[in-house]
Amino acid sequence: MNQRPTFAELFTPKLVTVLREGYTAAHFKADAIAGLTVAIVALPLSMAIAIGSGAKPEQGLYAAVVGGFIISLLGGSRFQIGGPAGAFIALVAATILKFGFDGFMVATLMAGFMLLAIGYLRLGTYIKYIPHPVLVGFTAGIAVIIFCGEIRDLFGLQIEHEPSAVVSRVVALWDVRGTINPYATGITAACLALMLGLKKYAPRFPGMLAAVVGSAVLIYFFQLPVETIGTRFGGIPGSLPSPSLPHADFARILELIPAAIAFALLGGIESLLSAVVADGMTGRRHRSNCELVAQGYANIACALFGGLCATGTIARTATNVRAHAHGPVAGMLHAVFLLAFMMLAAPLASYVPLAALAAVLALVAWNMIEREQFAQILRHDRGEAAVLLATFLLTVFRDLTEGIAVGVTLGAILFMHRMAEMVQVSTHENLLDEDQADAPTDQRTPYLPNGGADIVVYRIAGAFFFGAAGTIAAVLDRIGTAPRAFILDLAAVPLADATAAQTLTAFIAKAKKSGTRVFVSAASPAVRHVLWENGLTTDVVTYAPSIQDARNLVNEPAGAAALVT
């Protein structure tokens, strides 16, 4: 008998598991190398994501340091790397624009507590039921929004007010196309060429960091007239700020509930997807609810330290695995290395051109789009293509939460439609007509319309739920002259609901008016429980373990037969 896992088994961090296995100096060396490798990747990416989100570059670094450390410390994955994620850019930018950065901090704090609740209530396993076309469409939509948000810095355009809506933003930027800065455009092109070239010819070399550092050196020596972190933000601090609790009244908290829910759901989805990717690369298994709890604590801490929201990041986690990390210590060291970079290199960050960071995000956006998956879904399945396009288009042109909500709803409807189509109602041969016993199946009849048959058996196969109830009711209603007994074989029905019970109630009532007795055979305990709870007791219908048992009960009095169940 399988026992449910204990609380300790579900929520013990992977760090504890790794330490119990025995942690050696060789393991620490492997984790240190992997942590340094990931930190080099995370440094420019965290600043770029923060700027793309409408925040300051250091706020991305705070999330990578604080959130990344806690996610690795408490998480349920051996290799997860936490920090700010590109998927959050549009949502964070919209929240900051509407509620200000303080409002965003409150939403992040609320999202952290929501993730704790989701994890401790063991709801993490349900996140996996989000349809794949929704995830592909949502991710592609986010990528489009990220790229559109970087057009200004990619070309050094001068604009006083940049709209948040994608179409309005593109139109506004097109109107100021005459302000293109050739130096910024050149830096963008050079950074993209460098990153793509290194990815192809030297994939182990940190192309993003090389592009950012190289462009900063160029600005320092040649004083090119382009916008930099220093000119827009005044540089970045060299240490973490003191923690403080964001202030918000009750009315503001109510306003921020939708944003907090969106942060929690997106963070949970992104982190568990990242953990699944790591499992696929290593053959390990993560603890999903433990991972969500870690995400909750991490986001609470990020809000206290003024950082962006944090989640598991697929690209950095994959980098960690490829760098041969041994366990969560690599993720913790990645956060320590990032803090050291902040303390040592903060003055140099002022020279980083925004065009270089925009090029980094443009490449991230391109890599986010699962182009092969997108095309495959469009080619092979019209239903899933509709879900994909609805999610993608609503995400880009309407709202992130609306896109994923509509996508999940359409996906659920599509699933129910397919489940309903799989339900079949078929007739068995006339069990009392021996003349037909050896006849070919296609020559048998369920019963004679003139009443010559005694028993008709109808077999229902598939999930008997509200989506299929209409189909089954239509089949049962088409039955002609009633026989002496109907046997409804439910052996192949894995589940039923109240609508199914009402469908059978109506059929049984119609049959009784015609003097026909109805038997239900081979119903599983779960299905029988649903039918019984919805009024189909032994006073209404006779239950039998099998078709043959039901057949034997046909000649028994109704009261006596009802007792043999």
N, C-alpha and C positions, 0 to 999 in steps of 0.2 A: 504494500500500500504506500503510495507516494505521500510524503508529509510536506506541508507547506513550509517554505524556508523561514527561518527565525529572523527576528529583527537584526541581530548581529550579522547574519549571513547576507542580508540585503543591503545593509548600510555601513559595513566595515570598509573604510577607504582602501583602495588598492595599494596605497603606500604601506599600510600595515601588513598586507599580504606579502608584498615584496620583501619587507624587512624580516618577516617571519621565515621566509625561504632562505634567508642568509644573504647579507649584503656585504660584498667584499670591496677591496680597493680597486680591483679591476672593473667592477660594476660602477663605482663612482667615477672612474676615469671615462668610461663610455658615456655615462650620463652628462659629465661635464663637457665633453666634446660636442655631444648632441645639443645640449643646452646653449652653448656658445653659437653653434650653427643656426639654431632657430632664432636666437636673439638678433643675430645679424640680419636675418630676414624680417623679423618683426619690427625692428627700429624704424625703417622708413615707412613700412606699411601702416604702423599704428598712427604715425603723424599724418599720413595721407588720408586715412579713413576719418580721422578727427576733423581735418580741414574740409573734406568732402561732406561731412555731416553738419557743417556750420558751427563747429566748435573750435577751440584752440588746439594746436598740435600737442601740447603737453597733456591735455585731457585724454588723448588716445594712449599716451605713454603711461599715465596713471592707471588706466584700465588694464593695460598689458602687464604692468608690474604687480599691482594689488590683486586684480582679478585672476591673472595668470597664476600667481603663487597659490592662491586659495583653491582654485580649481584643481591644480595638481596635488595639493596637500590633502584635500578631502574627497576628491572625485572617485568615481567607480571605474575609470579607465586607466590602464597603465601608461598610456602614451598621449593622452589628451593634452593639447596646448590651448590655453584660454587667452582671451584678449578681445579687443574690438574686432568686429567682423564687417565685411563689405555688405552683407545682406541687410545690415541695420541702417545703412547710410540714409536711405530715403525716409525711413520711419523716424529716425533720430532728428533729421533735418526738419521734417514737418512738425515734430513735437516742439523743438526749440523755437521754430518760427512762430508757433501758435501760443506757447506757454512760457517762453523764455527758458534760459538754462536752469534756473532754479526749479521751474515746473518739471523740466526733464529729469532733474535729480530726484524729485519726489516720485515721478513715474517709475524710475529705475529702482528706487527703494521698494515701492509697492510690488513691482515685478519680482524682486528678490523674495519677498514674503510669499507671493503666489507660487513661485517655483518650489519653495520649501514645502508648501501645502501639497502641491502636485506630487512631489517626491515622497513625502512621508505618508500620504494617502495611497501610495503605490499605483499612481495613475500613469506613470511613465510608459508602461507597456502599450497604452492606448494611442500614443502619438504615432506609433508605426502604422496605424490604420489610415493615415492621410494618403490619398491616392497619389501614385507616382506622377501622373500628368499634372497634378496640382503643383507638386514640388518643382517639376521641370519648367512649367509655365511661370511660376512665381519667381524662380531664380533668374530666368531669362528677362522677366520684366524688371526686376531689381537691377540687373546688369545694364539695361537700356537707360534706366533712371540715373544710375551712377555715371555712365558716359555723358549723358546730356548735362549733368551737373558739373562736369569737368571741362566742357567746351570753352568756357570763359578763360580758364587758366592755361589750357592747352595752346591757345592762340594769343594770350595776353590781351584779350578784348577789354575795352573800357566801357563800363555800363554802371549807371547810378543805382538802378533797382533791377534785380534779376528775379523774375517771377518764379514761383515754386512749381507750378503746373508745367508738365513737359512741353505741350504744344505752345503755350504762351512763352515759355523760356526760349525755345528754339526760334520763335518769331522775333522776340526781343533781341536775341543775339545776332540774328541775321540782319536786323536793322542797323546794328553797330559794326557790321563787318568791315567797314572802312577804318576801324581803329586797331586792326590786327598789328601786333607787335612782332616784327620779323625776327628779333632776337629770341623772344619767348617761343615762337614757332620753331626756330632752329634748334633750341634746347630740347623741345619736345621730340622733334624728329631724331636728334642725336641720342637721346635717352632710350627711345623705343628701339632704335637700331642696335644700340649697345646691349640692351636687355635681351632682345630676340637673338642677337648674334651669340651672346654668351650662353643662352639656353641651348642653342643648337651645337656649338662647338666646345663649350666648357660648362656643361650643365651643373657641375658641382660648385662653380664659382658664383658668389652672391650677386647676381646681375642687378637687382634692385638697389642694393647698397652701393654698388659701383657707380650706377647712374646718378644717384643722389649725391654721393661724395664728389664724383668727378665734376658735376655741374656746379656744386658749391665752390670747389677750387677755382673753376673757371670764373665765377662771379667775383671771388675774392681778388684774383689777380688782374682781371680786366675791367672790373666795375661796370658790367653790362647793365643797360637800363631796363631791367626786368623786376617784377615784383617778387620779393622773397619773404621768408618767414619773419625776418627782422623788420621789413618795411610794413608788413600788414599786422603782425602780432607783437612785435618788439622782442622777439627771441623766446626762449623757453627757460624755465627755472631749472636749477641744478639739483633739486631735491624734491621729495614728496611734501605736500602741504599737511598741515595738522588736520586731523579728522574733525568734521563738524556735521551736525544734523541739519538737513535742509528744512526750511520752514514752509508750512502750508496750512491754511485753515481747512475746515471741513468742506466748504463749498468747492475749493480748489481740488481737494482729494476726489470728490465726486466727478468733477470734470475730467480728471486724469485717469479714471478707471479704464476707459476703452484703450488708451495708449498703454497703460500698464499691462493689460491683458494681452495686447499685441506683442509687447516686449517679451512677456513670459512665454507665450506660445512659440514665437519665432525663435527665442533663445533655446527653448526645450527641443524644438525640431532640429535646429542647426547643431546643437551639441550632441544629440543622439545620432544624427547622421554622421557627424565627424567620428564619433566612437565606433559606429558600425564600419566606417571606412578603415579605421585603425585595426579593428578585429579582422577584417578581410585581408589586410596586409600582413598580419602577424599570426593569425590562427588563435588568438586569445578571445575571451568573452568579457564584455564590460557589464557592470551592474547599473542598469538604466536609472533606477530610482535613486541610487546613491549619487549618480552623476548629476541628476537634477537638483538634489539637495545641495551639492557643492556649488552648482550654478547659482542657487538662491543665496547662499552665504557670500559668494563672490560679488554678486550684484549689490547686495546690501553694503558691503565694504567699499565697492566702487562709488556708490552714492555718497558715502561718508567722506571719501577722499576727493570728491569732485571729478571723478573719471567717467568716461563713457560706459555704457552697459557692456558687459563681457559675456562671452559664450565660447563654446568649443569651436575652433577654427580648423576647417578641413585641410587647407593648404599647409599651414604651419604644423599641424599634427602629422601629416604625411611626411613633411620634411624631417620631423623628429624621428619617425620610424626609419626613414632612409638613412639617417645619420647614426643608426644602430643604438638608439637609447635602450637602456635596460628597464627603466621604470619611471615612476612619477618624479623622482629626484631631478630628472632632466628638465621637466617643466618648471620646477621650483628654481633651479639654477638659471633657466632662461630669464625668469623674472629678476633674479639678482644681477645678472649680467646687464639687463636693460637699465636697471637702476644705476649701475656703475657707468654705463654709457652716458646717461643723463648728467651725472655728476661731473664727468670728465669732459664731455664734448658739448655741453650746453652753449658756450659762447660761439662755437663753430656753426651751430644750427641756424643762426641768424642769416647765414649766407646761402642757405638752401633755397633755390628758386622754386616758386610754386608750380611752374611749368613742369619741373622734374617730378614733383609729387603727383601732379595731374597725369603725367605719362604713366606712373606706377599704377594709379587707379584705373586708367584706361585699359591697361594690360590685364589687371585683375578682372575688370568687367568682361573683357573678351573671354578670359578663361572660365568665368562663371557660367557662361552659356553652354549648356550641354547640346551642342549643335546636332550631333548624330542622333541623340535620343529625341530631340525636338522633331527632326525630319522623319524619323522612324515612326513616331506616334501619328504624325500627320498622314503618312502613307498607308498605314496598316489598319487603323481602327477609327471609324468616323465618330463613334461615341466618345472615345478618349480624346480624339482631336478636338471635339467641341469643348470638352472640359479644359484641355490645354489652352486653346485660344481664348476662351472666356477668362481664365485666370490671368493669362499674359496681358490681354488687352485692358482688362479692368485694373490690373496692377499698374500699368503704364499710364493710362489715361484717366483713371478715376482715383482709386485709393488702395493702399496695400492691404488693409484689413478687409475691405470689400472684395478685393480680388481673391484672397485666400478663402473667405467665407463662402462666396458664390462657387468657387471651384470645388470646395469640399462638399457643398450641398449637391451640386451637379454630379459629382463623383458618386455620392451616396445613392442618388436617384438612378444613375446608370447601373450601379451594382444591384440595386433592388429589381430593376427591370430585367437584368440578365438572370437573376435568381428566379424571378417569376417565369421567364421563358423556359427555364430548365424543368419546371414542374410539369409532370405528365399525368394524365388520367387515362388509364387503359382498362379494358375488360378482359377478364379471364374467360376460359371456355365455360360452357354450361356444365357445372359439376355434377348434375343429376341426369344429364342426357348421355347415356353410355354410347349411343349411336354416333356421337361426335367425338368420342374420346380419342379415336385414332385418325381423325380427319386432319388434313393440313391446317395450320394455324389460320391461313387467310380464308379458309372455307368455313370456319366455325362462326357461330352467332352467339351473342351474349344471352339472348333469350328470344323466344318466339313472341311476336307482337300480339298474337291472339291468346296469350296466357298459357301456352303449353309448357313454359319453363317454370321451374319452382324457385330457383335461386340464381341471382345475378351477382357476380363479384366485380367490384370496381377497385382497381389498384391505383393509389395516389403515390407518386414518387417525386421527392424534392421537398424543399422547405415550404411548408403550408403556412404562409403569413399573409399579411394584408395585401402585399403586392401580387400574390398569386390567387387570392380568394376569388376575385372576379372571374378569372379563367375557369377555375374549378366549378364555381356556381353555375356558369353558363353551360358547362358540359353536363352537370347533373340535372339541370333544368330541361335539357333536350331529351331526357329519357322518355320513352313512349309508355305503352301499357305496362303497368307495374307488375312484377312477379310476386310470389308469396313472400320472398325475403331478399333483402339487399345485404351484401357483406362488403363493407368498406375496409379494404386491406391497407393499413397504414404502416406496414413494416419498413417501407423505404422513406418514411417521413422523419427527418432528423429533428425538426422543431415545428412548433405551431404557436399561434398567438390567439388573442381574443377574437379577432376578425375571422380566423379560421373556424373557431368554435361556433360563432354566429352563423357562418355559412352552413355548417353541418346541422345546426339547430333548425334552420329554415328547411333544409332538405328532408330532415327526419319528420318534421311536422307535415310536409307535403306527402311524404310516403305513408304516414299513418292515416291520413285522410283516405288514401286509396286502399287501406287495409294491409299494407306491407310492413313487415317488421324489419328493423335495421340493426345490423350487428357491426361492431368495430373490432377488427382483429389485429393482433400483433402490434398494437401501439406501444411505443417505448414508455417507460415510467414518466419521463419528462413531458412527453406529448399528452399522455393520459392525464397527468396532473393539470395541465392547462385546460383540457376539455372539461374535466371534472369541476374545476374552479369556476368555469363559465357556464355551469348549469347542465352539462351532459353527464348526469349521474346515471346510476343503474335503473332509476325510475323512468329514464328517457330512452336509453339505448343499452343494448347488451354488449358487454366487452368479452372478448374471447382471446386466448393466447395465440391461436392460429386460425387459418381459414377452415381447416378440417374440424377444429373444435367448434367453430361457429356453425358449420354445416350440421354437426351432430346435435346442436341445440335448437335447430329449426323446428323440430317436432315437439320440443318441450314446451310446457306452458310458459307464458311470458314471465310470470313471477318467479317460477323455479329457475328459468334460464338466467334471469338477472342475477341470481345468487351464485352462479357458477362462473367466476371471473378470474 
